[in-house]
């Protein structure tokens, strides 16, 4: 008889194993006569291209070389002698010597495709050993080196559908709702959704940005700023993609937003998405999220890494695709009556859609303070009013509707000139101190120490108090003397025990011929000044409505503060004031048309 002919087995190496087998095609059990050739014969009988011997007497086989080598990786203790041949090694405990079953045909099973790529070609290398026993011709965007069993995608590409596609660049997780943040296209719900599937759909329509949502939804759009800011950042993009359990596809009305073209993140120019024109986008190699590109922004604008696009700098507003100065850049000293009853006012560039905005804390008729803001772009008159705690823009300056009236109230002597420049030392006045509409605050020198003090007077009641440097500028009532401050606290202003009361209304001289006074019932707001609308009530006090003369029978009379905080007497005939809206314009009552 002829001796048996044995093919020399080609070993690939020593690799790990465990209960989930790396060679998962067949397990032949433990045998007391195990050799490398015995296991190879068993693998051939089942048609498996790879086999392994383990723990001296175990034999396993499988179809996927990449799995066999990478599931647990290389090992170093394949030192158990084979039970059937003491001159051979048969792995170790959960470690196995892996071999080609067909050393004469190492490409059987095509190990080049084992990683999931399709279309690679395997070629045996004569005389080659281990993983050098063959070479691979890999498909586009992939390659194999001698430490790998199969072709893998190049850097920047990922495996999808048997091919290597570009790795998608995620921007982040952002909110959404029925008015879509990505409003270009909605591709519907799919049971096989992956990030790559949605990217492909967005590419087919030419949209530069896409989002995956609620596991299986795909949306796309052209405006990155809208996609990120319409509902803002979100934090629950935790739904697994219906087509890939290893990927996340947003959440309920939350979406993972991506660049459709990771190789060209500047497609669509996200730098211009906010409405500015003339910005330049430059891709940042290796950058991720909003750091994947830089913007060269036009004059008076900038972008930081938390924004998608260029925006106008503070003090500038967007108009016609460019950033121009705000109507009142950074200066809240606008006209109108708002200044008498609003505080902490600023003018700034806030957003692209309402860039120049006046913001204040304004009192309503009940004395409560509300935060209010007003875009100023259309406020050509530069006159702003406080209407019950809300800033409103007056369309144009309102002239008086009648000749200047004869004052009903005796003129009040004007106080001393306005305070000196802000560089002088002064006591600070808390915003709550002397903040009622019927109180008047002003800065004065109560002593000769060179520091400006504050006094507060309530003309209608005679209450008074002072914040003085000699009492450490304290504002509590025990230091300010409120409501009955002694004259010694501020002799220059409180020279008498109490401030003089307001003078009563002055009747017209008896020498004038006039008709008998009208009944108050014929006045437009019969005897009730609280029914007169407008902003005057926030900065005027001691108001009355009465019938005074035949030519101006129904007149509103008040004490009103001017822009310097001084109180003036003012009166306004109401006969032609059909709007029932009255404003205080720098201490003078005027009727709004």
Secondary structure, DSSP 8 states (H G I E B T S, - for coil): ---------EEEEEEE--SS-SS-SEEEEE-TT--HHHHHHHHHHHT-SEEEEETTTEEEEES-HHHHHHSS-B-S----EETTEEEEE--BTTEEEEEES-GGGTTTT-GGGTTS--S-EEEE-TT--GGGGEEEE--TTEE--TT-SS-EE-TTEEEETTEEEE--EEEEEEE--SS-SS-SEEEEE-TT--HHHHHHHHHHHT-SEEEEETTTEEEEES-HHHHHHSS-B-S----EETTEEEEE--BTTEEEEEES-TT-TTTT-GGGTTS--S-EEEE-TT--GGGGEEEE--TTEE--TT-SS-EE-TTEEEETTEEEE-TTTT----BSSGGGTEEEEEEEE--SSS-EEEEEEEE-TTS-EEEEEEE-TT-TT-BEEEETTEEEE-SS----SSS----SB------S-----TTS-B----TTTT-STT-EEEEE-SSSSS-BEEEEEETTTTEEEEE-GGGTT--SHHHH-TTB--GGGSTTT--SSS------B----TTS-------GGGSTTTT-GGG-BSSGGGTEEEEEEEE--SSS-EEEEEEEE-TTS-EEEEEEE-TT-TT-BEEEETTEEEE--
